[in-house]
Amino acid sequence: MPQLNPAPWFLILVFSWFVFLTLIPQKVLAHTYPNEPASHTKQKPNTQPWNWPWH
């Protein structure tokens, strides 16, 4: 049964994890956001309570 032979599959597993752990994080960390988040004022908006007619 060839699926029980770990030789080719283990090498593929190790190589794929090597790619995931070395190349992918560098690309993700190099990502820059086009719009920086804007700072909001500390004043809370004036809200009115809702008067729902409960039936």
Secondary structure by P-SEA (a helix, b strand, c coil): ccccccaaaaaaaaaaaaaaaccaaaaaaaccccccbbbbbccccbbbbbbcccc
